[in-house]
Amino acid sequence: MAKKKFIPALEFSFMTCFYDPMTRLFLPYGFMARELVGATGVSSGKSLLDFGCGTASVLTEINRMQTGAKLTGIDIDPEILAVAKEKIRRSGAAIAIDEYDGHRLPYEDASLDVVISSLVFHHIEPEGKREALKELFRVLKPGGRIAILDLGPPSGLFARIGVFMMSFKEHIHDNAEGLLPSYMKEAGFIDVTDKLSFKKVFGTIYLYAGRRG
């Protein structure tokens, strides 16, 4: 099966090398890592997968928190994974990195304790969001937890303008309509919650959490 088409992190592949310098200016990776860890309760000996890990910025922050969890990142973009692997090599962290074909995750059923994701789902078209959530449900163990940080209903004028501008390139309409929790429930997740996490000029970020029953 051919690899799915995808939108690179900064829209164009040639921009990937600028991703870390640019996002460090306006994304609070340390705070994001704490939010995701707090929502999932990941602890020593547990396995954690970062779906759409990008350059592994969140994973390296979680590694610094010394949760003792077994950390793995996966992404569909080989260029951004090359950046992630080099970052991990320099840090000396024990983080595994895998490449995703956009269809089936390369993990066994019910094999992971925790799944996290940050600022990835708005890159994926609606049916792809549903498929990805079903795959994440499949690989989680019963009782396993999921936490997603992503764009949601815009709060304020600038956020609405940001969503409008991004809608020309991103699959953001269902995010902006607050449909991610519904997609999570459709995939089988229970105890699904959402809360406003933080606001940026480009949009409003929500923390969506749930678990596999």
Secondary structure per residue as TSV (DSSP state, phi and psi in degrees):
chain	resnum	aa	ss	phi	psi
A	1	M	-	360.0	131.3
A	2	A	-	-67.8	149.2
A	3	K	-	-65.4	139.8
A	4	K	-	-66.1	147.6
A	5	K	-	-69.6	150.7
A	6	F	-	-145.3	160.3
A	7	I	-	-96.1	118.1
A	8	P	-	-57.5	159.3
A	9	A	T	-55.0	-38.0
A	10	L	T	-112.3	34.6
A	11	E	S	77.8	-37.9
A	12	F	S	-128.5	140.6
A	13	S	G	-60.1	-36.7
A	14	F	G	-66.0	-13.4
A	15	M	G	-89.6	-7.7
A	16	T	G	-56.5	-38.1
A	17	C	G	-64.2	-18.3
A	18	F	G	-96.0	-1.0
A	19	Y	H	-60.0	-52.1
A	20	D	H	-62.7	-50.1
A	21	P	H	-57.9	-36.4
A	22	M	H	-75.0	-46.5
A	23	T	H	-73.1	-26.3
A	24	R	T	-62.1	-21.8
A	25	L	T	-73.5	-27.3
A	26	F	T	-137.1	3.1
A	27	L	-	-113.2	124.8
A	28	P	-	-84.8	79.4
A	29	Y	H	-60.7	-37.4
A	30	G	H	-62.4	-45.9
A	31	F	H	-62.6	-42.9
A	32	M	H	-60.3	-43.9
A	33	A	H	-61.2	-42.9
A	34	R	H	-65.2	-39.0
A	35	E	H	-61.5	-46.0
A	36	L	H	-68.7	-41.3
A	37	V	H	-66.1	-42.3
A	38	G	H	-63.7	-36.6
A	39	A	H	-73.3	-26.1
A	40	T	H	-103.7	-19.5
A	41	G	T	65.9	26.7
A	42	V	-	-62.0	140.3
A	43	S	-	-141.7	-178.2
A	44	S	T	-55.9	133.8
A	45	G	T	87.0	-9.9
A	46	K	-	-85.9	153.8
A	47	S	E	-99.1	133.5
A	48	L	E	-127.0	128.4
A	49	L	E	-111.1	129.0
A	50	D	E	-99.2	106.7
A	51	F	E	-82.4	119.9
A	52	G	T	75.2	51.0
A	53	C	-	-69.6	-15.6
A	54	G	T	59.5	-130.0
A	55	T	T	-87.0	13.4
A	56	A	S	68.3	25.1
A	57	S	H	-63.8	-44.2
A	58	V	H	-67.8	-41.6
A	59	L	H	-61.6	-41.9
A	60	T	H	-68.2	-31.5
A	61	E	H	-67.3	-42.1
A	62	I	H	-64.0	-38.1
A	63	N	H	-60.1	-38.9
A	64	R	H	-66.9	-24.8
A	65	M	T	-75.1	-11.7
A	66	Q	T	54.8	52.2
A	67	T	-	-73.3	-20.4
A	68	G	-	81.6	5.7
A	69	A	-	-78.2	154.6
A	70	K	E	-85.1	112.7
A	71	L	E	-100.6	133.9
A	72	T	E	-137.3	140.6
A	73	G	E	-119.9	148.5
A	74	I	E	-139.9	143.6
A	75	D	E	-153.5	157.9
A	76	I	S	-88.5	-15.9
A	77	D	-	-97.6	107.7
A	78	P	H	-64.1	-29.2
A	79	E	H	-70.1	-42.0
A	80	I	H	-72.6	-28.5
A	81	L	H	-67.9	-32.2
A	82	A	H	-62.8	-39.7
A	83	V	H	-65.1	-42.7
A	84	A	H	-61.2	-45.2
A	85	K	H	-63.0	-38.8
A	86	E	H	-68.9	-39.2
A	87	K	H	-61.9	-44.5
A	88	I	H	-65.2	-40.6
A	89	R	H	-60.3	-44.2
A	90	R	H	-65.8	-35.5
A	91	S	H	-78.9	-20.8
A	92	G	T	76.7	12.4
A	93	A	-	-74.5	150.0
A	94	A	-	-93.3	78.5
A	95	I	E	-124.3	126.0
A	96	A	E	-87.4	146.2
A	97	I	E	-128.6	130.3
A	98	D	E	-126.0	155.5
A	99	E	E	-103.1	140.2
A	100	Y	-	-110.3	139.3
A	101	D	-	-91.5	-0.5
A	102	G	S	88.2	-0.9
A	103	H	S	-116.6	-75.1
A	104	R	S	-115.6	129.9
A	105	L	-	-69.3	141.2
A	106	P	S	-82.5	47.9
A	107	Y	S	-134.3	152.5
A	108	E	-	-71.4	158.6
A	109	D	T	-57.3	141.0
A	110	A	T	49.3	48.9
A	111	S	-	-112.8	-8.3
A	112	L	E	-121.5	149.4
A	113	D	E	-88.8	-35.9
A	114	V	E	-142.6	141.1
A	115	V	E	-125.6	134.6
A	116	I	E	-126.9	163.0
A	117	S	E	-159.3	142.2
A	118	S	E	-139.1	125.1
A	119	L	S	53.2	44.3
A	120	V	-	-117.6	-42.3
A	121	F	G	-64.5	-26.1
A	122	H	G	-71.9	-9.9
A	123	H	G	-83.3	-12.8
A	124	I	S	-105.8	136.7
A	125	E	-	-66.5	158.0
A	126	P	H	-52.4	-47.9
A	127	E	H	-66.1	-33.4
A	128	G	H	-65.4	-36.3
A	129	K	H	-59.3	-47.0
A	130	R	H	-62.0	-44.0
A	131	E	H	-63.1	-42.8
A	132	A	H	-63.4	-42.1
A	133	L	H	-65.6	-36.2
A	134	K	H	-64.4	-39.4
A	135	E	H	-66.6	-41.5
A	136	L	H	-65.0	-37.1
A	137	F	H	-62.5	-43.5
A	138	R	H	-59.0	-43.4
A	139	V	H	-83.3	-13.0
A	140	L	E	-78.5	143.2
A	141	K	E	-71.5	156.2
A	142	P	E	-54.3	129.9
A	143	G	E	87.7	-8.6
A	144	G	E	-65.2	151.4
A	145	R	E	-114.0	150.4
A	146	I	E	-126.9	142.2
A	147	A	E	-141.7	129.9
A	148	I	E	-126.3	126.9
A	149	L	E	-104.0	120.6
A	150	D	E	-161.6	170.8
A	151	L	E	-63.5	139.7
A	152	G	-	-135.6	-158.0
A	153	P	S	-53.9	125.6
A	154	P	-	-67.8	140.7
A	155	S	-	-116.8	105.7
A	156	G	S	104.1	163.0
A	157	L	H	-62.6	-47.8
A	158	F	H	-63.0	-38.8
A	159	A	H	-63.8	-40.5
A	160	R	H	-64.9	-39.1
A	161	I	H	-64.9	-41.8
A	162	G	H	-60.3	-44.7
A	163	V	H	-62.4	-42.1
A	164	F	H	-60.6	-45.4
A	165	M	H	-65.9	-41.1
A	166	M	H	-70.1	-24.6
A	167	S	T	-64.4	-17.9
A	168	F	T	-72.8	-23.2
A	169	K	T	-121.6	-26.5
A	170	E	S	-106.0	160.4
A	171	H	-	-93.1	70.0
A	172	I	-	-106.5	-9.0
A	173	H	H	-60.1	-45.0
A	174	D	H	-70.5	-31.5
A	175	N	H	-59.6	-49.0
A	176	A	H	-64.3	-25.7
A	177	E	T	-86.0	0.3
A	178	G	T	75.5	32.7
A	179	L	-	-91.3	-8.8
A	180	L	H	-57.7	-43.7
A	181	P	H	-58.6	-38.2
A	182	S	H	-64.0	-41.6
A	183	Y	H	-62.4	-39.6
A	184	M	H	-62.6	-43.8
A	185	K	H	-64.9	-39.6
A	186	E	H	-59.6	-35.6
A	187	A	H	-73.2	-15.2
A	188	G	T	117.8	-4.8
A	189	F	E	-70.9	146.5
A	190	I	E	-119.7	170.4
A	191	D	E	52.5	40.4
A	192	V	E	-75.3	129.5
A	193	T	E	-129.1	160.0
A	194	D	E	-143.9	145.7
A	195	K	E	-149.9	150.2
A	196	L	E	-67.5	127.8
A	197	S	E	-99.4	-55.2
A	198	F	E	-161.0	161.2
A	199	K	E	-112.8	141.6
A	200	K	E	-133.6	165.9
A	201	V	T	-58.3	-36.9
A	202	F	T	-79.6	-10.2
A	203	G	E	163.1	-179.3
A	204	T	E	-110.2	125.2
A	205	I	E	-99.8	130.8
A	206	Y	E	-115.2	152.7
A	207	L	E	-105.1	116.1
A	208	Y	E	-107.3	130.1
A	209	A	E	-135.6	154.3
A	210	G	E	-170.3	-174.2
A	211	R	E	-149.5	160.7
A	212	R	E	-86.9	127.8
A	213	G	-	-71.8	360.0
